[in-house]
Amino acid sequence: MVKIITILFCAYLFISLLPGQDFKLVLLPKNKAFVQEQRAFPLQKGIQKVVLPSLPGQLDFSRFYIWPLTDGVPVNRIGRRPPSMSLETLLAHNVNKRIHISLANGQQVSGRLIEWFASGKRLYLRGEQNQPIFLELQEPYSISFEQDTVFFQSEDFYRPYFMEVESARKGLAKFELGYLVEDMDWQVSYAAFLNEKENRCRLMGWLQLKNNCGKDFSSARVSILIGEPRIYSDYSLWHMYVMRRFEQHLARPPVSSYGSFEEKNFTDFKLFSLKNTIPLPDNVPQKVILFPPIQVKVAKDYWLTVSHDKAWVEARLTIENRKENGLGFALPPGEFQVYKTKGTQKIYITSTEIGSIPALDRVQLLLGRVIDVKAWHRVTKKTPIGEDSLQVTYELEIRNFKTEPIILKLIIVHFEEEPVKILEIPASDYTLQNHELRFSLTLPARESRVVTYTVLEEKGF
């Protein structure tokens, strides 16, 4: 039994020390991501250089750190091996030979090398049909040449990263690596399917990911960072920042947790973290369901806006983010799509971007202008009051063509002149701030209503 337990423990220890097994990805704005991983390397006693394989080709050293997790192995510096020969020397030895070039954008170019310019960064080739090809190289790229129908990949363009360490003893040492990668496309999306009465909806949420950074992540813990945390330019300070803030994130209890993700708050940012690890192979789209479809109550409101001689009515949808409404957990920012369910049909209504919605807050969506509620706004009378003021009577006519009554929750009237003062208005509950008058009213089905009010305007504004 002791022998079996010892074997299992050694197997567990070996697996835990395998390089690249523990990835943490923090998705940042502008399609960037900060990656943390742990690797183990066999070391000799003394100062030595250790190659760091399987890293993205283009790394920003100001966002790159290595931290020993094993005592007695300080990291002196990190760097990248210089090429053994220049690009010009490589091309000079292969004039009139067939060349194959892979560019960063995925373009593949083949032809016979004729000439090069600008230290080898601009090439002149002849293609399969003897057509001229002019090509400008932009890193990262790879070049190979054909010899006896075999392609040999040039090792001069494999420039691995390395670290220089000073080990106090011989053995296996574990390190944590952190670096910034680009081309990590991600998007949070929601879809709300309204019922025919438009008082409830079926809500879904998911995260779409596509890793285009050139590196496979076999098993990654993914978080979305919302906010603007302070970022240092020096990699050692960046490391201290990461260690203090993101390790705190791991230990801190979540503010809310639901479905496949949880939210944790900090003073200057939030983290939405997936509970389970997911594979992120290079150039393969992934879709992660944030929460299963849930039924929630919605409220549809109508807003009337009047500006000068124009008036229009807009429909808005409000979803209360509360537990009694089927939600009650934070929603990461993303695209919110709204559909109307009619029988078996799903009719698209609108799509809009929402910010981060904490629990106990509400989601407010603009559905668009309404065509079956019309409004007209006009001046019916103007009376001068002294030399500086003008008494103006306005008439607002609203007509409801719908078969059910509606509540115009908010009517906003923008005055051309300011400031103004309300002299008479039939609405008992109204507000007047600067040049905006706001009130509400109920409109019966297929009926019209005329609201007449009088304001005092000052001349010369």
C-alpha positions, 0 to 999 in steps of 0.5 A: 500500500505504501509503495502504491501511494508513493508511486501515485504521489510521484506521478502527481508531482511529475504531472504538476511539474510538466511545462505549460500545464497551468495557464491563466489568461486575463482578457484585456481590452483591444484584443490583448491578454495577459498570460501566466503559466508555470514551467519546470526546468532541469538545472545544473549548479551555478550560472547558466542560460535556459532556453524558454520554448513554446513562447509567442514569437513577438513578446513585449519585454516590458510586459514579460516576467519570470519568477522562481517558485523554487528557492535558491534559483534567482533569475539574473536576466531574460533575453532572446538569442541573436541570429547566427547569420544576417538575413542578407548573408542567408539570401546571398547564398541562395540567389536563383534558388526557389524560396518559400516565405510564410508571413504573419498574416497567413500569406504564403509566397513561393518563387525564384529569388532574383534580388533583394533590397533594404537589408533583405527586407524587400525581395524581388522574386519570379513566380511559377508563370515567370511573373515578377513578385515584389515582397516586403517582409514584416516580422514575424516571418519564416523563410525556407529554400528548396534543394533537391525538391526538399524544403529546409527550414532556416534555423537562423530565424528560430530565435528562442527566448532564454533566462540566465539563472544562478542555481545553488544546486542541481535539480528540477526548478519550477518558475512562473512566467507572465507575458502579454499577447495580442490577437486574442479576439473575444466578445461577450454576447447576450440574446433576449427573446421576448414573448408575444406580450413583451412582458417576459423574455428568455435570456442567454449569455455566452463568451466567444473566444478566438486565440490568434496569438500563435500559441496553443493553451491546452488548459486555461483559466480565463478571466475578463478584466473590466476597468483600467488598472495601473500598469507598470512599464518595468517588467519587475514592477509589473510582476509585483503588480500581478503577484499582489493583485491577481493572486489576491483575486484568487483568494478573495471570495466572489461578489456574485457567482452564477452559471459558469463564471463569477465576479470579483471586485477591486478598487480600480477594476473587476474580474469576471472569471470562468469557473472551469478551465477550457482549451484554447488551441491556436486559430480555433474559435471557442464558445463558452456558455456563461449561464443557461437560458433563464426566464426573466421579467421585462418592462417595456416603456415609451419615451417621447422626445420633443426638440424644436418642431420635431417629436418622436417616440422610442420604446425602451426595454428594462430588465431588473438585475435582481434574484427575484427576477431570475438574475441577481448576478453581475453581467460582463459588458458585451453585445445585447441582442433582442428578438421578438418571438411570434409563434415559431419565428424569431424576429430580430429587433435591435442590438446594442452594447451594454457596460458592466451591469452589477447585481441590483442594477438594471439593463436598459435597452433602446429598441428604436422608434415607434411608428404607431404612436405619433406626436406633434409639437407647436407654438399656439401663442406668444405674448411679450412680457416687458422688454426681456421676457416672452410668454409662450403657449405650446400645444403637444398633440399625441395620438396612440394608434395601438390597440392597447393603452400605453404609458409615456413614462418620460416626455422630454421637451427641449426648448430653443431658448433658455432659461425658461419658467413653467407658468401653467401645465396640466401635469402635476408631476413634472421637472424643469431643469435648464431647458428641459421639461420632463413629465409623464402621462397615460394614453388610451388605445386609439385615442389622442390627447392634447397637452397645452402648457405655458412657459416664460422665456427670457429674450436674448438667450 
